[in-house]
Amino acid sequence: MPHERKSAYFLPALAALAALMALVGAACRADVGSDGVFPTPDTTGFDYRGLSGEVRVDGSSTVFPISQAVAEEFSKVARDVRANVALSGTGGGFEKFCRKDIQVSDASRPINQKEKDACAANGILNDDIVEIQVAIDALTVVVNPQNTWAKCLTTGQLQLAFKNGGATKWSDLDPSWPSDTIKFYHPGADSGTFDYFKEATGLRGKASNEPAHRSDGVASEDDNVLVQGIEGDKNALGYFGFAYYEEAGKKLTAAEIDGGNGCVAPSFEAALKGEYIPLSRPLLIYTTTTLLDDRDDVLGFVKFYVDNMNALAEEVGYISLPEDLLTAQKEKIEPFLP
């Protein structure tokens, strides 16, 4: 599935600009038109031609590829709107969103109460926040291809590996594995992926009897940094979104996960069926009712996002929503449409 067009979306926004312009038409999926370009976007029921303004998007590096793809396609139908997409991690995005510095916040986990309180302090009340699910992800645990032993990890082994004061050698996880020291790679503390992994593996550290996620190793909100580190380290163990693993191709190996019902590899099908537990999760964007009411450029961007995200999510390597879930997202913005 990896191809030229998709890889462009995984570069940092500024550095990718030239590459994105050069690769606009490149695609190889079965649903791409016979002329080799992405199918005509769904623009039904909305006049994008008269829009103008600037829509700022920031947050999750996991959601970044989808939002970047949406922004590129949106710019073709709303030429007078600048849609700028950046990535500072889910937590960083929510901070900017609650300060009203951005109009759309990318998130790989739901907004938490502390963040809702920060929004409320700036006049964004809970009822004003609009949450839209844009795709499904299979959070992927990865090792270097030279690792021939860690083919499947139980949730207990994951917890032992990534808890503070936990395993330091592969043999700590399984006595039959090498005694080599593990090099850990994981998202930074502002990442929604980091937060989701902690919840899924019981590494919340919120109570005195709960283990906390380890703080050593290489941490970054930019998943590309983690990918490159694991590619060059035989004893690496890390995790990030499925699309980044898929983009890396044969340079990385995904460990299967045993959530209690046997080893399951991360895949579109397993995540959609609920078989890839506990590491499948929703990917989200956030905006506000006020912005959708008062800013036609924001409403246009969000409508375009919802109408086209299933095709674009698959294009960049995520799992598109089933029809009933997609319909539920569209219904969230219908009250704001002219």
C-alpha positions as CSV (number, residue, x, y, z in Angstrom):
1,M,0.0,0.0,0.0
2,P,2.8,2.6,0.5
3,H,3.2,4.8,-2.5
4,E,4.7,8.2,-3.5
5,R,1.7,10.4,-2.6
6,K,1.3,9.0,0.9
7,S,5.0,9.5,1.9
8,A,4.8,13.2,1.3
9,Y,2.3,13.6,4.1
10,F,4.7,12.3,6.7
11,L,7.3,15.1,6.3
12,P,7.2,18.1,8.5
13,A,4.8,20.7,7.1
14,L,7.4,23.3,5.9
15,A,9.9,20.8,4.6
16,A,7.2,18.9,2.7
17,L,5.8,21.8,0.8
18,A,7.9,21.4,-2.4
19,A,7.5,17.6,-2.3
20,L,3.7,17.9,-1.9
21,M,3.5,20.2,-4.9
22,A,5.5,17.8,-7.0
23,L,3.5,14.7,-5.9
24,V,0.0,16.1,-6.2
25,G,-1.1,13.6,-8.8
26,A,0.8,10.5,-7.7
27,A,-1.3,7.6,-6.4
28,C,-1.6,3.9,-6.9
29,R,-4.7,2.7,-4.9
30,A,-7.4,0.8,-6.7
31,D,-9.8,3.7,-6.0
32,V,-7.7,6.2,-7.8
33,G,-9.0,7.3,-11.2
34,S,-7.6,5.9,-14.5
35,D,-5.9,9.2,-15.2
36,G,-3.7,8.6,-12.1
37,V,-5.1,11.4,-10.0
38,F,-7.1,11.3,-6.8
39,P,-10.9,11.0,-7.5
40,T,-12.7,14.3,-7.6
41,P,-13.4,15.4,-4.0
42,D,-17.0,15.4,-2.7
43,T,-18.0,19.1,-2.8
44,T,-21.8,18.5,-3.0
45,G,-24.1,20.9,-1.2
46,F,-21.6,23.7,-0.4
47,D,-20.1,26.5,-2.4
48,Y,-16.4,26.5,-1.7
49,R,-15.5,29.1,-4.4
50,G,-16.6,32.1,-2.3
51,L,-14.7,31.3,0.8
52,S,-11.7,33.2,2.0
53,G,-9.6,33.3,5.2
54,E,-7.1,31.2,7.1
55,V,-7.8,28.0,9.0
56,R,-5.1,26.9,11.4
57,V,-4.8,23.2,12.4
58,D,-2.4,21.8,14.9
59,G,-2.0,18.9,17.3
60,S,-1.5,15.1,16.9
61,S,1.4,13.9,14.7
62,T,-0.8,10.7,14.2
63,V,-3.7,12.7,12.7
64,F,-1.3,15.1,10.9
65,P,-1.1,13.0,7.7
66,I,-4.9,13.0,7.3
67,S,-5.3,16.7,8.0
68,Q,-2.4,17.5,5.7
69,A,-4.0,15.5,2.9
70,V,-7.4,17.2,3.5
71,A,-5.8,20.6,3.5
72,E,-4.1,19.9,0.2
73,E,-7.3,18.8,-1.5
74,F,-9.3,21.6,0.1
75,S,-6.9,24.2,-1.3
76,K,-7.9,23.1,-4.8
77,V,-11.6,23.9,-4.3
78,A,-11.3,26.8,-1.9
79,R,-8.4,28.7,-3.4
80,D,-8.8,31.8,-1.3
81,V,-8.5,29.9,2.0
82,R,-5.2,29.1,3.6
83,A,-5.3,25.9,5.5
84,N,-2.1,25.6,7.6
85,V,-1.4,22.2,9.3
86,A,1.2,21.8,12.0
87,L,2.0,19.2,14.6
88,S,2.9,19.8,18.2
89,G,1.3,16.7,19.8
90,T,-2.3,16.2,21.0
91,G,-1.7,18.0,24.3
92,G,0.1,20.9,22.5
93,G,-2.8,21.2,20.1
94,F,-5.4,21.3,22.8
95,E,-3.4,24.1,24.5
96,K,-3.5,26.2,21.4
97,F,-7.2,25.3,20.8
98,C,-8.2,26.4,24.2
99,R,-6.3,29.6,23.8
100,K,-8.2,30.2,20.5
101,D,-4.9,30.2,18.6
102,I,-6.1,27.5,16.2
103,Q,-9.5,26.6,14.8
104,V,-9.1,22.8,14.4
105,S,-7.2,20.6,16.9
106,D,-6.0,17.2,15.8
107,A,-6.1,14.5,18.5
108,S,-5.3,10.9,18.9
109,R,-7.3,10.7,22.1
110,P,-10.4,12.4,23.5
111,I,-10.0,15.8,25.2
112,N,-9.7,15.4,29.0
113,Q,-11.3,17.3,31.8
114,K,-8.2,19.4,32.6
115,E,-8.2,20.6,29.0
116,K,-11.9,21.2,29.0
117,D,-11.4,23.4,32.1
118,A,-8.7,25.3,30.3
119,C,-11.1,25.8,27.4
120,A,-13.9,27.0,29.7
121,A,-11.5,29.5,31.3
122,N,-11.2,31.1,27.8
123,G,-14.9,31.0,27.1
124,I,-15.1,27.7,25.2
125,L,-17.7,25.8,27.2
126,N,-18.1,22.1,27.1
127,D,-21.3,22.3,25.0
128,D,-19.4,24.5,22.5
129,I,-16.8,21.8,21.7
130,V,-17.4,19.7,18.6
131,E,-15.6,16.3,18.4
132,I,-15.4,14.5,15.1
133,Q,-13.9,11.1,14.6
134,V,-12.0,11.0,11.3
135,A,-10.5,7.5,11.2
136,I,-9.5,4.4,13.2
137,D,-5.9,3.6,14.1
138,A,-4.1,0.5,15.2
139,L,-1.4,1.7,17.5
140,T,1.6,-0.4,16.5
141,V,4.4,-1.8,18.6
142,V,7.5,-2.1,16.4
143,V,11.0,-3.6,16.5
144,N,14.0,-3.6,14.2
145,P,13.8,-6.3,11.4
146,Q,17.0,-7.9,12.9
147,N,14.9,-8.8,15.9
148,T,13.7,-12.3,15.3
149,W,12.4,-13.2,18.8
150,A,9.8,-10.6,19.9
151,K,7.2,-11.7,17.3
152,C,4.3,-11.4,19.8
153,L,3.9,-9.5,23.0
154,T,1.3,-9.9,25.7
155,T,-0.2,-6.8,27.3
156,G,1.6,-7.9,30.5
157,Q,4.9,-7.9,28.6
158,L,4.1,-4.5,27.2
159,Q,3.5,-3.1,30.6
160,L,6.7,-4.6,32.0
161,A,8.6,-3.3,29.0
162,F,7.4,0.3,29.3
163,K,6.8,0.8,33.0
164,N,9.1,3.0,35.0
165,G,11.7,0.7,36.5
166,G,10.6,-2.2,34.3
167,A,12.5,-4.4,31.9
168,T,15.9,-3.4,30.8
169,K,16.9,-6.5,28.8
170,W,14.9,-8.7,26.4
171,S,15.4,-11.6,28.7
172,D,13.4,-9.7,31.4
173,L,10.4,-10.1,29.1
174,D,11.0,-13.8,28.2
175,P,13.9,-15.9,29.6
176,S,14.4,-17.5,26.2
177,W,15.1,-14.1,24.6
178,P,18.6,-12.5,24.4
179,S,20.1,-10.7,27.4
180,D,20.8,-7.6,25.2
181,T,19.8,-4.2,26.6
182,I,16.5,-2.8,25.1
183,K,16.6,0.7,23.6
184,F,13.1,2.3,24.1
185,Y,11.5,4.7,21.7
186,H,8.2,6.2,22.5
187,P,6.1,9.4,21.9
188,G,6.7,12.4,24.1
189,A,4.4,13.4,27.0
190,D,2.4,15.9,24.8
191,S,1.4,13.1,22.4
192,G,-2.0,11.6,22.5
193,T,-0.4,8.3,21.4
194,F,1.6,8.4,24.6
195,D,-1.6,9.0,26.7
196,Y,-3.6,6.3,24.9
197,F,-0.8,3.7,25.3
198,K,-0.6,4.5,29.0
199,E,-4.4,3.9,29.4
200,A,-4.4,0.8,27.3
201,T,-1.5,-0.9,29.2
202,G,-2.4,0.3,32.7
203,L,0.6,2.7,33.0
204,R,-1.4,5.7,34.1
205,G,0.5,6.2,37.3
206,K,-2.4,8.3,38.7
207,A,-2.7,6.3,41.9
208,S,-0.1,5.1,44.4
209,N,-0.6,1.5,43.3
210,E,-0.5,2.2,39.6
211,P,2.7,1.8,37.6
212,A,3.8,4.8,35.5
213,H,5.2,4.9,32.0
214,R,9.0,4.9,31.8
215,S,10.7,8.3,31.1
216,D,14.0,7.0,29.7
217,G,14.8,6.1,26.1
218,V,14.1,8.3,23.1
219,A,10.9,10.4,23.3
220,S,9.5,12.6,20.6
221,E,6.1,14.0,19.5
222,D,7.3,13.6,15.9
223,D,6.8,9.9,15.0
224,N,9.3,10.2,12.1
225,V,12.0,10.6,14.7
226,L,11.0,7.3,16.3
227,V,10.8,5.5,13.0
228,Q,14.3,6.6,12.0
229,G,15.7,5.6,15.4
230,I,14.2,2.1,15.4
231,E,15.3,1.6,11.8
232,G,18.9,1.9,13.0
233,D,18.9,0.1,16.3
234,K,18.8,-3.8,16.5
235,N,17.6,-3.7,20.1
236,A,14.9,-1.0,19.6
237,L,11.4,-1.4,20.9
238,G,8.8,1.4,20.3
239,Y,5.3,2.3,19.3
240,F,3.4,4.8,17.2
241,G,0.5,5.0,14.8
242,F,-0.1,2.3,12.2
243,A,0.3,4.7,9.2
244,Y,3.9,5.5,10.2
245,Y,4.7,1.8,10.4
246,E,3.1,1.1,7.1
247,E,5.0,4.0,5.5
248,A,8.3,2.5,6.7
249,G,7.6,-0.8,4.9
250,K,10.2,-3.5,5.4
251,K,12.4,-1.1,7.4
252,L,10.4,-2.1,10.6
253,T,8.7,-5.1,12.0
254,A,5.4,-5.0,13.8
255,A,5.0,-7.2,16.8
256,E,1.7,-9.0,17.2
257,I,-0.2,-8.3,20.4
258,D,-1.9,-10.8,22.6
259,G,-4.7,-9.0,24.4
260,G,-6.0,-12.2,25.9
261,N,-7.3,-14.0,22.9
262,G,-4.1,-14.9,21.1
263,C,-1.6,-13.0,19.0
264,V,-3.1,-10.5,16.5
265,A,-1.2,-8.4,14.0
266,P,-2.1,-4.8,13.6
267,S,-4.2,-4.4,10.4
268,F,-7.2,-2.5,9.0
269,E,-9.4,-5.6,9.4
270,A,-8.4,-6.5,13.0
271,A,-8.9,-2.9,14.2
272,L,-12.2,-2.5,12.5
273,K,-13.5,-5.8,13.9
274,G,-12.3,-5.0,17.4
275,E,-9.9,-7.9,17.4
276,Y,-6.7,-5.8,17.9
277,I,-7.0,-5.1,21.5
278,P,-6.2,-3.1,23.5
279,L,-4.4,-0.9,20.9
280,S,-7.0,0.1,18.4
281,R,-8.3,3.7,18.9
282,P,-10.3,6.5,17.3
283,L,-8.5,9.5,15.6
284,L,-10.3,12.8,16.1
285,I,-10.5,16.5,15.3
286,Y,-12.0,19.2,17.4
287,T,-13.6,22.6,16.6
288,T,-16.3,24.7,18.2
289,T,-19.9,25.5,17.5
290,T,-19.0,29.2,17.5
291,L,-16.5,28.8,14.8
292,L,-18.9,26.7,12.7
293,D,-21.5,29.4,13.2
294,D,-19.4,32.5,12.6
295,R,-16.6,31.4,10.2
296,D,-17.6,30.1,6.8
297,D,-14.0,29.2,6.1
298,V,-13.9,26.9,9.1
299,L,-17.3,25.4,8.3
300,G,-16.2,24.8,4.7
301,F,-12.9,23.2,5.8
302,V,-14.6,20.9,8.4
303,K,-17.4,19.9,5.9
304,F,-14.8,19.1,3.3
305,Y,-12.9,17.1,5.9
306,V,-15.9,15.0,6.8
307,D,-17.1,14.5,3.2
308,N,-13.6,13.3,2.1
309,M,-11.9,11.8,5.1
310,N,-12.8,8.2,4.4
311,A,-11.0,8.3,1.0
312,L,-8.1,10.3,2.4
313,A,-7.7,8.3,5.5
314,E,-7.1,5.2,3.4
315,E,-4.9,7.2,1.1
316,V,-2.4,7.9,4.0
317,G,-2.7,4.5,5.6
318,Y,-5.5,4.6,8.2
319,I,-8.8,2.8,8.6
320,S,-11.8,4.6,7.2
321,L,-15.0,4.7,9.2
322,P,-17.9,2.3,8.6
323,E,-21.0,3.9,7.1
324,D,-23.0,4.3,10.3
325,L,-20.1,6.0,12.1
326,L,-19.4,8.2,9.1
327,T,-23.1,9.3,9.0
328,A,-22.9,10.2,12.7
329,Q,-20.0,12.5,12.1
330,K,-21.8,14.2,9.2
331,E,-24.8,14.8,11.3
332,K,-22.7,16.8,13.8
333,I,-22.1,19.6,11.2
334,E,-25.5,19.5,9.4
335,P,-27.1,22.1,11.8
336,F,-24.5,24.7,10.7
337,L,-24.9,24.2,7.0
338,P,-26.7,26.9,5.0
